[in-house]
Amino acid sequence: MEQVRVLGEFFYSQVQGKPIYDEKGRKVGQLRDMAVRWDGICPRVTGIKYARGVQKHIGIGQIDRWDEQGLRLRGELSENDLSTLKEDEIYAGKWLLDKQIIDLKGSKVVRVNDIKLSWVRHGETYDVILLAVDIGLRGLFRRLGVEFLVKKMEQHLVGWQYIKPLENLTANLRLRQEQDQISQLHPADIADIIEELDHRERAGFINHLDNETAAEALAEADLNTQVEIIERMDSERASDILEEMPPDEAADILGELPEEKSRELLNLMEPEEAEDVRELMGYPEDTAGALMTTEYIGFPAGMTAEGAINRLRELAPSAETIYYLYVVNEQGVLQGVISLRDLIISPPQAALGEFMRTRVVSVNHHDDHRKVLDAVTKYNLLAVPVVNDRGVMLGIITVDDVLETLVPNRSGLDGFSHFMIRRKPGRGWKA
């Protein structure tokens, strides 16, 4: 096997604009861009664009020397040495620089500020390969010509082996294995990434996520972002994601969409989930009913503590919150509430009706937002049940929804707001 010899390493910004000389030392142009073919792990340079307005480039085989001072050709430049850009080639500067990639370690979207290159020789063949992209501040300073200001700053490089090829010439770069790794991020971190992406890229990014992950992340994004993404998505996929979201979140989104689009998505959803959402959409905006979610856990008074715990193991992964369990009768009337702590420390065979708290703080579905806020803050609740005029339990309002909706400019409460952890949505359960 022929040994590969590294002749030099440098960055794209260090050679862009450098002169190109023929074998007699005559300047024939400048490095305007690099034609690149991406058919392996690392893209390789196939040619050099040498003049403004000229759509041909010098083949890489004509380059005899390449360093930060410039390029020298093996002979004189002739028309026979020039070629046009092939279908499987792209220009590195035009199509790679300033593209966005996802920094999974930092859970954020970053920009390609520079490209690291390697000039290598194997046998009698010379190649220039793209080793990595620079996504750090140092790369940006280098492009501006003032890298000396941040010389001590660590380089932040991402190797090409971790990057997927461009799907089209306007797409952002994609990290390999990003789907599995992104799924492991907290939904709020994924939401931050979504909000940082260009609006043209958001729907494409969501399409790389499974429905559950997409729904959890979208639930953490602001309403404008949610509406924009759902409106741009394929209707079938959008309806699948809306089914996975908490009904109150889905209702908020559909309420902001054009009526025709909203009706289309509701018709595509499963009838049961769609009915929940329609019910919530029917409430005036400033009422408790509009703020509630139909996700709650309700058990009969005769169920034992042990039975409730076993049932809870099945329902918890799909519940909005499990901090409170509600006791309801056969007609769905709210009779009591049990904290998770009380359930755990109670004797296994004790009936829920024996230790439930019968003085339950609740709000009526027609109550205004002020009464909801008063109930949550006065009694320090993580969730408040919502009932109708007959006392039938309809849903719950969690403290994070109260803070996000009623205290939008809260200061110092963000940590408390995020104490409530969103999980895969479902309906209210009555065992």
Secondary structure as UniProt FT lines:
FT   STRAND          4..11
FT   HELIX           12..15
FT   TURN            16..17
FT   STRAND          19..21
FT   TURN            23..24
FT   STRAND          27..30
FT   STRAND          33..37
FT   STRAND          44..49
FT   TURN            52..53
FT   STRAND          56..59
FT   HELIX           60..62
FT   STRAND          63..67
FT   TURN            68..69
FT   STRAND          70..73
FT   HELIX           79..81
FT   STRAND          82..84
FT   TURN            87..88
FT   STRAND          89..91
FT   HELIX           92..95
FT   TURN            96..98
FT   STRAND          100..103
FT   TURN            104..107
FT   STRAND          108..111
FT   STRAND          114..122
FT   TURN            123..124
FT   STRAND          125..134
FT   HELIX           137..143
FT   TURN            144..145
FT   HELIX           147..150
FT   TURN            151..152
FT   STRAND          157..159
FT   HELIX           160..162
FT   STRAND          163..164
FT   TURN            169..170
FT   STRAND          174..175
FT   TURN            176..177
FT   HELIX           178..183
FT   HELIX           187..196
FT   HELIX           199..206
FT   TURN            207..208
FT   HELIX           211..220
FT   HELIX           223..232
FT   HELIX           235..244
FT   HELIX           247..256
FT   HELIX           259..268
FT   HELIX           271..281
FT   TURN            285..286
FT   HELIX           288..291
FT   STRAND          297..299
FT   TURN            301..302
FT   HELIX           305..315
FT   HELIX           316..318
FT   STRAND          324..328
FT   TURN            330..331
FT   STRAND          333..339
FT   HELIX           340..345
FT   TURN            348..349
FT   HELIX           352..355
FT   STRAND          363..364
FT   TURN            365..366
FT   HELIX           369..378
FT   TURN            379..380
FT   STRAND          383..387
FT   TURN            389..390
FT   STRAND          392..398
FT   HELIX           399..406
FT   TURN            408..409
FT   HELIX           414..417
FT   TURN            418..419
FT   STRAND          429..430
//
